[in-house]
Amino acid sequence: MSKEKSNNNRYIAKYISQLYRKSRIFINREVSKYDINSGQFMYLMDLYIQDGKNQEELSERLKVDKGTTARVIKKLEEKDLVTRVKDSSDKRCNRIYLTEKSREVEVNILNAFDEWNKMISENLTEEEEETLRNLLEKVGKNINI
């Protein structure tokens, strides 16, 4: 790999890292009032899209290891934000469902996410935003660790 390409790769990672840190700060600030943090936030977001997933599905969709998912679900359960229900067709599997408490804060949680998306795309055209989304998705598919 050439030195020039190597430097460019480092800069890409630098900007991704900055965005990640800033997003965690913003999301934590916005959702902490609901006793949620940025690590728990993404699980709720995924369940808002489709409630009743099992832990393995959540891990796969969020690209998080199963142990982390189990710990986060346990914390969310302790906070009465989700409940685990044994799958009727596979007793080894738990389905994760949102509770009334998590449904009550859904609009606020989604608004925080929308606000973050507005902030990071504020100076982008619709075409640039779509290109960025496609490129990030493409890059994400390259990383399987």
C-alpha positions as CSV (number, residue, x, y, z in Angstrom):
1,M,0.0,0.0,0.0
2,S,1.4,3.4,-0.9
3,K,2.2,6.0,1.8
4,E,-0.4,8.3,0.2
5,K,-3.2,5.7,0.3
6,S,-2.2,4.8,3.9
7,N,-2.5,8.4,5.0
8,N,-5.9,8.7,3.3
9,N,-7.1,5.6,5.1
10,R,-6.0,7.0,8.4
11,Y,-7.9,10.2,7.8
12,I,-11.1,8.3,6.9
13,A,-10.9,6.4,10.2
14,K,-10.2,9.6,12.1
15,Y,-13.4,11.2,10.8
16,I,-15.4,8.1,11.5
17,S,-14.0,8.0,15.0
18,Q,-14.9,11.7,15.6
19,L,-18.4,11.2,14.3
20,Y,-18.8,8.2,16.6
21,R,-17.6,10.0,19.7
22,K,-19.8,13.1,18.9
23,S,-22.8,10.9,18.3
24,R,-22.4,9.1,21.6
25,I,-22.1,12.5,23.4
26,F,-25.2,13.9,21.7
27,I,-27.3,10.7,22.0
28,N,-26.3,10.3,25.7
29,R,-27.3,13.9,26.5
30,E,-30.6,13.5,24.7
31,V,-31.7,10.2,26.1
32,S,-30.2,10.2,29.6
33,K,-33.3,11.9,30.9
34,Y,-35.2,8.6,30.1
35,D,-32.5,6.5,32.0
36,I,-31.1,5.3,28.6
37,N,-27.6,5.5,27.3
38,S,-26.3,5.3,23.7
39,G,-25.4,1.6,24.0
40,Q,-29.0,0.8,25.0
41,F,-30.5,3.3,22.6
42,M,-29.6,1.3,19.4
43,Y,-31.4,-1.8,20.8
44,L,-34.5,0.2,21.4
45,M,-34.3,1.8,18.0
46,D,-34.1,-1.6,16.3
47,L,-37.1,-2.8,18.4
48,Y,-39.1,0.3,17.5
49,I,-38.6,-0.8,13.8
50,Q,-39.7,-4.4,14.6
51,D,-40.7,-5.5,18.0
52,G,-40.4,-9.2,19.1
53,K,-36.9,-10.0,17.7
54,N,-34.9,-12.6,19.5
55,Q,-31.5,-11.8,21.0
56,E,-29.6,-13.5,18.2
57,E,-31.5,-11.4,15.6
58,L,-30.7,-8.2,17.5
59,S,-27.0,-9.2,17.7
60,E,-26.8,-9.9,14.0
61,R,-28.7,-6.7,13.0
62,L,-26.7,-4.5,15.3
63,K,-23.4,-6.3,14.6
64,V,-22.8,-6.8,18.3
65,D,-21.6,-10.0,20.0
66,K,-24.2,-12.1,21.8
67,G,-22.8,-11.6,25.3
68,T,-23.1,-7.8,24.9
69,T,-26.6,-8.1,23.7
70,A,-27.5,-10.3,26.7
71,R,-26.1,-7.8,29.1
72,V,-27.8,-4.8,27.4
73,I,-31.2,-6.7,27.3
74,K,-30.8,-7.5,31.0
75,K,-30.2,-3.8,31.8
76,L,-33.2,-2.7,29.7
77,E,-35.3,-5.4,31.4
78,E,-34.2,-4.1,34.9
79,K,-35.3,-0.6,33.8
80,D,-38.7,-2.0,32.6
81,L,-38.0,-0.9,29.0
82,V,-38.2,-4.5,27.5
83,T,-39.4,-7.8,28.5
84,R,-38.2,-11.3,27.5
85,V,-40.7,-13.9,26.5
86,K,-39.9,-17.5,25.6
87,D,-40.5,-18.2,22.0
88,S,-43.5,-20.5,21.6
89,S,-41.9,-22.5,18.8
90,D,-38.3,-22.6,20.3
91,K,-38.1,-22.7,24.1
92,R,-34.3,-22.1,23.9
93,C,-35.0,-18.7,22.4
94,N,-36.3,-15.4,24.0
95,R,-38.2,-12.8,22.1
96,I,-37.6,-9.3,23.2
97,Y,-40.6,-6.9,23.4
98,L,-40.9,-3.3,24.2
99,T,-42.9,-2.4,27.3
100,E,-45.4,0.4,27.8
101,K,-42.6,2.5,29.4
102,S,-40.4,2.3,26.3
103,R,-43.4,3.0,24.1
104,E,-44.1,6.2,26.1
105,V,-40.6,7.6,25.3
106,E,-40.5,6.3,21.7
107,V,-41.3,9.6,20.0
108,N,-38.7,11.4,22.1
109,I,-36.1,8.7,21.3
110,L,-36.9,8.9,17.6
111,N,-36.8,12.7,17.7
112,A,-33.3,12.6,19.2
113,F,-32.1,10.3,16.4
114,D,-33.8,12.6,13.8
115,E,-32.1,15.6,15.3
116,W,-28.7,13.9,15.1
117,N,-29.3,13.0,11.5
118,K,-30.2,16.6,10.7
119,M,-27.1,17.8,12.3
120,I,-24.7,15.5,10.5
121,S,-26.3,16.1,7.1
122,E,-27.1,19.8,7.4
123,N,-24.6,20.9,4.8
124,L,-25.2,18.0,2.4
125,T,-27.4,17.9,-0.6
126,E,-29.9,15.1,-0.8
127,E,-27.6,13.4,-3.4
128,E,-24.6,13.8,-1.2
129,E,-26.5,12.4,1.8
130,E,-27.6,9.4,-0.2
131,T,-24.0,8.9,-1.5
132,L,-22.6,9.1,2.0
133,R,-25.2,6.5,3.3
134,N,-24.4,4.2,0.4
135,L,-20.6,4.5,0.9
136,L,-20.9,3.9,4.7
137,E,-23.0,0.9,4.1
138,K,-20.5,-0.4,1.6
139,V,-17.6,0.1,3.9
140,G,-19.5,-1.5,6.8
141,K,-20.0,-4.6,4.7
142,N,-16.2,-4.9,4.3
143,I,-15.6,-5.2,8.0
144,N,-16.5,-8.6,9.5
145,I,-14.8,-8.8,12.8
